[in-house]
Amino acid sequence: MILQERIGLLSRLGQYILSNTPEWQEVKEKAYQENQWFVPEFIEKASQQIAGQFLDEKKLIAWGDHYQIPASLETPREVGIVMAGNIPLVGFHDFICVFVSGHISVIKPSSKDEVLIKHLIAKLYEWDIRVQNWVGFAEKLKGLDAYIATGSNNSSRYFDYYFGKYPNIIRKNRTSVAILDGSESAETLSLLADDVLQYFGLGCRNVTQVYVPENYAFEPLLNALKKYPEFIDYHKYKHNFDYHLALLIMGGKYYMNNDLVVLTENPSPFSPVSQLHYAFYQNKQELVEQLQHDETIQCIVGKDLIPFGKAQAPELSDYADGVDTMAFLSALSK
């Protein structure tokens, strides 16, 4: 199977997602039933993002050309992919990287996100039986040539123990932050609300902490963060909201609350679901330089940085943890 054929299949998969057939609708509903965090709105957003950015034929061709991917590899490697399950299809980009690069994928999906990925790979099998030689699933990944594993700080130690002697990319906990200067319009803050609240804030590209100048007026931000009032009707979100609010109250800590999101001052960029941390800064340039060297930060949203509202809109070349997956895979062939 040559590169042109692989790209053609991926492009067809994008068209399948966009066509929204009754079969695909049924699969999305099943994924929601299996994982109540995967509400239909966010399954739709994730799949539309993948179809528009990752599965566009012209973008895939340009991407492959950039890395000078050959039509076929003489000795393709078997690459194990351990996928996360925090947001729908979060591991799909790793699969695309391996598939386009010409290597063989052996995927261990997260138990929280099996339905969507297995269905989409099954469609590729249906359209071209040869894909079964290039993409497979396994509960345990052993004896492979390389590994790409995404998980928590705890699981990364496990991954390093088992995969450390092989070429690997091992990802740990990351999150994203935003820098505000107080001049943001209501429209800009509404876009920031998407960065914070889409996928309930569970993605590593979700903003979980904002940096603000001294004497920042929080009222416009609190109003903007009311953007998804339906969240409070989801029991999982409501449970987190009530629990973490109670902890702040019992701890006697200062907080701001708009009945949907709780703001509290905290130096940690990692905030729980339903909560947004904030911290004050004095010099933006120094702050940006500090954050750019912080290995826990995935994205920095702000003026002259990642645009507001775009944190959860990665392109093909936006690699997790800043590690170029395609360069890693290309090096396996040499």
Secondary structure, DSSP 8 states (H G I E B T S, - for coil): --HHHHHHHHHHHHHHHHHT-HHHHHHHHHHHHH-TTS-HHHHHHHHHHIIIIIS-HHHHHHHHHHTT--SS-SS--EEEEE---SSTTTTHHHHHHHHHHT-EEEEE--TTS-HHHHHHHHHHHHH-GGGGGTEEE-SS--S-SEEEEE--HHHHHHHHHHHTTSSEEEE---EEEEE--S---HHHHHHHHHHHHGGGG-STTSEEEEEEETT---HHHHHHTTS-GGGGGSHHHHHHHHHHHHHHHHTT---EE-SS-EEEE-S-S---TTEEEEEEES-HHHHHHHHHT-TTEEEEESTTSB-TT-TT---TT--GGG--HHHHHHHHT-
